[in-house]
Amino acid sequence: LLGDSLTAGNLGIPYSRYLNLPAEFRVFNRGRDGDTVLGILARLDDALRSDGPDVAVVQVGANDMLLPEMTARGGAWKGFVDLIIAAGSTPTPDPQLFSDRYADLLQRISAWGTDRIVCVTVPPVGENLDSERNRKREEINRRIRTAAGNGGALIADAAAEFEKELES
């Protein structure tokens, strides 16, 4: 599992808890709070080399969008983001550059011989689906879906499931 805090589960419950995998599956949770597509790319080879996964699940994109917002707020938010960047997770807020890096991520996972890649979309940020943040998130998700389709990966459309709940 590669991803941010939603994967790591340090700030809540990791979604890995709900995967309902057979007992013979070993799960390596490589989630990191505050992670970005560049952060995953920076440590990808080491993770794949040590884990040798048959299946890779990728959940990233929220921090690429949110960290620049936090920096703009200044104060403690900026200090928090500075720590995340110092740890190697620089955000990629430009949608096209995010697409390019995400596609590179999928290609590199595939090149290691991983049989299947599952791309998880970014769930809503807050309950207002019409907010500026959620419009940015929708763009990120469009790009995740496109990269997954082009790279032969599967989609776990978490965003759509959460949206259905918020709309009902």
Secondary structure, DSSP 8 states (H G I E B T S, - for coil): -EESHHHH-TTS--GGGG----TT-----EE-TT--HHHHHHHHHHHHHHH--SEEEEE--HHHHHHHHHHHH-HHHHHHHHHHHHTT-----SHHHHHHHHHHHHHHHHHTT-SEEEEE----SSS-TTSHHHHHHHHHHHHHHHHHHHHT-EEE-HHHHHHHHHH-
